[in-house]
Amino acid sequence: MKLTRRQFMVTAFAAGLTAAAGALILNGDEKPAFVWRGSALGGEARVSLYGPDQDAAKRALEAVASEIERLENIFSLHRDASELSHLNAGGILHTPSRDMLDLVRSAIDWRSRTGGAFDPTVQPLWLEASKGREISGEALAMTGTPVTFTDQSIALVPGAALTLNGIAQGRIADRVTEILASHGYTDVVIDAGELRIPGKVRRAVGIPAAKVAITVAGVAIATSEPKSMIFEPRTFRHHLIDPKTGRSPRHWESISVLAPTAEKADALSTAFAVLPHEAVSDLVATIGDVAIIGADGRGRVRRFGDIDQFASGGA
């Protein structure tokens, strides 16, 4: 994919700020030399590079744009020709790509590790909620159902459907990180729905909902906020749905997960958003190498895990 003039800018990013969902990178006086803007899975994506070589930056960002497009054609719910859309439409996907197999396996693993709080089979519930319908027993029965996969196919039970939106944005951010590193760029800021700050350069990150700021490096940060997509304002029915009940919980106003990879942060922020803080605390202790900053349903700031592990870029 070629970069358009609008996408590739040989200027510092305006005001030196990179915004993410619920988080803000505060770069101070050090502004990125090159910025790419596009989209990933329906959301705004942004990659900021630090370094003086315009030609090298352009090659790296063209590789990034091409890879995001390729992964969109695998994971997107909004492209009829994507692998995920074919799987949901027919209940089976023959000869899936390695990327699809790997991410579905990872999603099912996170379902197990979070006790079902993260569940890619939540898609039927999400569709009913987004259309203002009451959650049906039939849709609720589809959550937690088996996903069968081999190297040659992925299959769902009749009536089931998957969403990878709670993990695929993180996978994309991690893949972009790998591509940029192969082009010699490790001092970057990646926002593909989830924030990725690889390398050892420490940057200040504000978490507005929790009214805190932290300085971190070598980290990914994913934030889940019920208010970012509300289906029914009167009942505060939102897009973060408990797979076990079909309800939109009010445990958190906002919850941010810090982890070594964006995929891990993405999956866990999705899971933790539907759990009370006691359950989140227990899971953080079990999973390890993650930290949490969040504002609970009463606005109280809660922290779990060791945030200092991400302070030096050693994660």
Beta strands, then each sheet from edge to edge (+ up, - down):
strand 1: 8-9
strand 2: 17-20
strand 3: 23-26
strand 4: 34-40
strand 5: 43-49
strand 6: 92-94
strand 7: 147-149
strand 8: 153-156
strand 9: 188-191
strand 10: 195-197
strand 11: 203-207
strand 12: 212-216
strand 13: 219-224
strand 14: 230-232
strand 15: 237-238
strand 16: 252-259
strand 17: 291-296
strand 18: 301-305
sheet 1: 1+ 4- 5+ 9- 10+ 13- 16+ 17- 18+
sheet 2: 2+ 3- 11+ 12-
sheet 3: 6+ 8- 7+
sheet 4: 14+ 15-
end
